[in-house]
Amino acid sequence: KVYTATAFDNYDIIFCNGDYHLDEIRKRESIKKIKKKKLIKTGYFYFDYLNDKISTETQAKEILIAPSWNYNQKNFINENLEEIIQSVLNKGFTVKFRPHPESFKRSMIIINSLKNKFSNEKFILDETSENLNSMENAKCLITDSSGIAIEFVLLFKRPVLYFDDNEKIHNTEFKDYNDLITMDQKVKETFGYTFRKGDIKDLDTLINKSILEFKNKDIKIKDFIDNNFYNYGSTIKSFNNFITKDLKKR
């Protein structure tokens, strides 16, 4: 949904996070009659990386706002972001704004405008390359459809509020895959909280409700990971075993 139609066509081997990767790639190969790739069930390497790095000592006190990168002219960062930040600040929360790396290249006028507007409030602009610290310090994430939502929900076990007014579709052939559910959508429908423009003034209520409800989600999150991702917690070990066996065959 969020990659261009031909993004993965020219690879020979792809390491897959879960069955959803295999299903999407095989369907593309079937539709377009292109050469089959070697698909390896590795699991999500980034999950293991984050698990090793996450600090359990950090007291999460901020609201993290992290937009995705969107090719479409009408998108989260240039339509409703300022109003959302102002609403959350008005309710007494500290806001950390983490733009997508592409936004630093293409939307610096907007970023600087927000930085200047909220300079005297509890507003932090995160310009670091690593997102771990931002997630550790956030008790709630607000986004449109950023991939950071998957890690935040499943590893940090904290709620995500999705702004649902601007759909992000970069694949012009996405309609061909409407029988499949994307992982982003699956996480959103299972664990996410959605809001629209008319709800912005009441974001504090939704934030507090989501934080309270997420205290009892641990078992559901574990089951979701086990059912959707390969080799959780042992991705590197499984990959090393695969490489060793593959080299022996050669």
C-alpha positions as CSV (number, residue, x, y, z in Angstrom):
1,K,0.0,0.0,0.0
2,V,2.7,2.5,0.9
3,Y,5.4,1.3,-1.6
4,T,5.3,2.0,-5.3
5,A,4.0,-0.9,-7.4
6,T,7.3,-2.1,-8.7
7,A,9.4,-1.5,-5.5
8,F,10.3,-5.2,-5.0
9,D,10.2,-6.6,-8.5
10,N,13.9,-6.6,-9.1
11,Y,15.1,-8.4,-6.0
12,D,16.3,-12.1,-6.2
13,I,16.0,-12.8,-2.4
14,I,13.8,-11.1,0.2
15,F,13.9,-11.7,3.9
16,C,10.4,-11.8,5.2
17,N,8.9,-10.7,8.5
18,G,5.8,-12.9,8.4
19,D,3.3,-14.6,6.2
20,Y,1.9,-11.2,5.1
21,H,5.2,-10.5,3.2
22,L,5.0,-13.8,1.4
23,D,1.4,-13.4,0.5
24,E,1.9,-9.9,-1.0
25,I,5.0,-10.8,-3.0
26,R,3.6,-14.1,-4.3
27,K,0.4,-12.4,-5.4
28,R,2.4,-9.7,-7.2
29,E,4.5,-12.4,-9.0
30,S,1.2,-14.2,-10.0
31,I,-0.5,-11.1,-11.3
32,K,2.5,-9.8,-13.3
33,K,3.9,-13.2,-14.3
34,I,7.4,-12.2,-13.1
35,K,10.2,-14.5,-11.9
36,K,9.7,-16.0,-8.5
37,K,12.0,-14.8,-5.8
38,K,13.6,-16.7,-3.0
39,L,11.6,-15.8,0.1
40,I,13.3,-16.5,3.4
41,K,11.3,-16.6,6.7
42,T,13.7,-14.7,8.8
43,G,11.4,-12.6,11.0
44,Y,11.6,-8.9,11.9
45,F,15.3,-8.1,12.6
46,Y,14.4,-4.6,14.0
47,F,12.2,-6.2,16.7
48,D,15.2,-8.0,18.1
49,Y,17.4,-4.9,17.8
50,L,14.9,-2.8,19.8
51,N,14.3,-5.5,22.4
52,D,18.0,-5.5,23.2
53,K,18.1,-1.7,23.5
54,I,14.8,-0.8,25.3
55,S,15.3,0.6,28.8
56,T,12.6,-0.4,31.3
57,E,13.7,2.4,33.6
58,T,12.5,5.3,31.5
59,Q,9.5,7.2,32.8
60,A,7.3,7.9,29.7
61,K,5.9,11.4,30.1
62,E,5.7,12.8,26.5
63,I,3.2,12.6,23.6
64,L,5.1,11.6,20.5
65,I,3.8,13.0,17.2
66,A,5.4,11.2,14.2
67,P,4.0,11.7,10.7
68,S,4.8,9.3,7.9
69,W,6.2,10.4,4.6
70,N,3.5,10.9,2.0
71,Y,3.9,11.7,-1.7
72,N,0.4,13.1,-1.8
73,Q,0.1,16.9,-1.7
74,K,-2.6,16.7,0.9
75,N,-1.1,14.9,3.9
76,F,-0.8,14.9,7.7
77,I,2.2,17.3,8.0
78,N,0.8,20.1,5.9
79,E,-3.0,19.9,6.7
80,N,-3.8,19.4,10.3
81,L,-0.6,18.9,12.2
82,E,-0.4,22.4,13.7
83,E,-3.9,22.2,15.1
84,I,-3.2,18.8,16.6
85,I,0.0,19.9,18.3
86,Q,-1.7,23.0,19.7
87,S,-4.6,21.0,21.0
88,V,-2.3,18.5,22.8
89,L,-0.2,21.4,24.3
90,N,-3.3,23.2,25.4
91,K,-4.3,20.1,27.5
92,G,-1.0,20.3,29.4
93,F,1.0,17.5,27.7
94,T,4.6,17.8,26.6
95,V,4.8,17.2,22.8
96,K,7.8,15.7,21.0
97,F,7.5,16.1,17.3
98,R,9.5,13.7,15.2
99,P,9.3,14.4,11.5
100,H,10.1,11.7,8.9
101,P,13.6,12.0,7.5
102,E,12.2,13.0,4.1
103,S,10.3,15.9,5.7
104,F,13.6,17.4,6.7
105,K,14.5,17.4,3.0
106,R,11.3,18.6,1.6
107,S,9.2,20.3,4.3
108,M,11.7,22.4,6.2
109,I,9.5,25.6,5.9
110,I,6.7,23.8,7.7
111,I,9.1,22.3,10.3
112,N,10.7,25.6,11.1
113,S,7.3,27.3,11.3
114,L,6.2,24.8,13.9
115,K,9.5,25.1,15.8
116,N,9.1,28.9,16.0
117,K,5.4,28.9,16.8
118,F,5.7,26.6,19.7
119,S,9.2,27.7,21.0
120,N,7.8,29.0,24.3
121,E,5.7,25.9,25.0
122,K,6.4,22.3,26.1
123,F,7.4,21.4,22.6
124,I,10.4,19.4,21.5
125,L,11.6,19.0,17.9
126,D,13.4,15.6,17.6
127,E,16.1,15.8,14.9
128,T,18.0,12.7,15.9
129,S,18.5,9.8,13.5
130,E,17.7,7.1,16.1
131,N,14.0,6.8,17.2
132,L,14.5,4.7,20.3
133,N,14.8,7.6,22.8
134,S,11.6,9.2,21.4
135,M,9.6,5.9,21.8
136,E,11.0,5.2,25.3
137,N,9.9,8.7,26.5
138,A,6.4,8.6,24.9
139,K,3.4,7.4,26.7
140,C,1.3,7.7,23.6
141,L,2.0,8.1,19.9
142,I,0.0,10.2,17.4
143,T,0.5,9.5,13.7
144,D,-1.2,9.1,10.4
145,S,0.2,5.8,9.1
146,S,3.9,5.8,10.0
147,G,5.6,2.4,10.4
148,I,6.8,3.5,13.8
149,A,3.3,2.6,15.1
150,I,4.0,-1.1,14.7
151,E,7.1,-1.1,16.9
152,F,5.5,1.3,19.4
153,V,2.4,-0.9,19.9
154,L,4.0,-4.3,19.9
155,L,7.3,-3.7,21.7
156,F,6.6,-0.8,23.9
157,K,3.0,-1.9,24.5
158,R,1.7,1.6,24.4
159,P,-1.2,3.1,22.5
160,V,-1.3,4.8,19.1
161,L,-3.8,7.4,18.0
162,Y,-4.2,7.4,14.2
163,F,-5.4,10.6,12.4
164,D,-7.8,9.0,9.9
165,D,-8.5,11.9,7.5
166,N,-5.7,11.4,5.0
167,E,-5.2,8.0,3.6
168,K,-1.7,7.1,2.4
169,I,-1.5,5.0,-0.8
170,H,1.7,5.0,-2.9
171,N,0.9,1.9,-4.9
172,T,-1.2,2.9,-8.0
173,E,-2.1,-0.8,-8.3
174,F,-3.2,-1.3,-4.7
175,K,-6.8,-2.2,-5.8
176,D,-5.3,-5.5,-7.1
177,Y,-4.5,-6.5,-3.5
178,N,-7.8,-5.6,-1.9
179,D,-8.2,-9.3,-0.7
180,L,-5.2,-8.9,1.5
181,I,-4.9,-7.0,4.8
182,T,-1.7,-5.0,5.2
183,M,0.2,-5.3,8.4
184,D,-0.2,-1.6,9.1
185,Q,-4.0,-2.0,8.8
186,K,-4.0,-5.1,10.9
187,V,-2.2,-3.4,13.8
188,K,-4.4,-0.4,13.5
189,E,-7.6,-2.3,13.5
190,T,-6.5,-4.6,16.4
191,F,-4.9,-2.0,18.7
192,G,-5.2,1.5,17.3
193,Y,-7.5,4.4,18.3
194,T,-8.6,6.6,15.4
195,F,-9.7,10.2,15.3
196,R,-10.7,12.8,12.7
197,K,-10.5,16.5,12.4
198,G,-13.7,17.0,14.4
199,D,-12.1,15.1,17.3
200,I,-9.0,17.2,17.6
201,K,-10.4,19.4,20.4
202,D,-11.0,16.4,22.6
203,L,-7.6,14.6,22.1
204,D,-6.9,14.7,25.8
205,T,-9.9,12.4,26.5
206,L,-8.8,9.9,23.8
207,I,-5.2,10.0,25.0
208,N,-6.1,9.3,28.6
209,K,-8.6,6.6,27.6
210,S,-6.1,4.8,25.4
211,I,-3.4,4.8,28.1
212,L,-5.8,3.4,30.7
213,E,-7.0,0.6,28.4
214,F,-3.5,-0.4,27.3
215,K,-2.5,-1.5,30.7
216,N,-4.2,-4.9,30.0
217,K,-3.0,-5.6,26.5
218,D,0.2,-7.6,27.1
219,I,-1.3,-11.1,26.4
220,K,-3.1,-9.9,23.3
221,I,0.1,-8.3,22.0
222,K,2.1,-11.4,22.6
223,D,-0.4,-13.6,20.8
224,F,-0.5,-11.1,17.9
225,I,3.3,-11.2,17.5
226,D,3.4,-15.0,17.7
227,N,0.7,-15.3,15.0
228,N,2.1,-12.7,12.6
229,F,5.9,-12.6,12.8
230,Y,8.5,-15.3,12.4
231,N,11.2,-16.2,15.0
232,Y,10.3,-13.4,17.4
233,G,13.2,-13.0,19.9
234,S,15.5,-15.3,17.9
235,T,15.6,-13.7,14.4
236,I,19.4,-13.4,14.3
237,K,19.9,-16.9,15.6
238,S,17.5,-18.4,13.0
239,F,19.1,-16.3,10.2
240,N,22.6,-17.5,11.2
241,N,21.3,-21.1,11.1
242,F,19.9,-20.6,7.6
243,I,23.2,-19.0,6.4
244,T,25.2,-21.9,7.8
245,K,23.0,-24.5,6.2
246,D,23.0,-22.6,2.9
247,L,26.8,-22.4,2.8
248,K,27.1,-26.1,3.5
249,K,24.9,-26.8,0.5
250,R,27.2,-24.7,-1.7
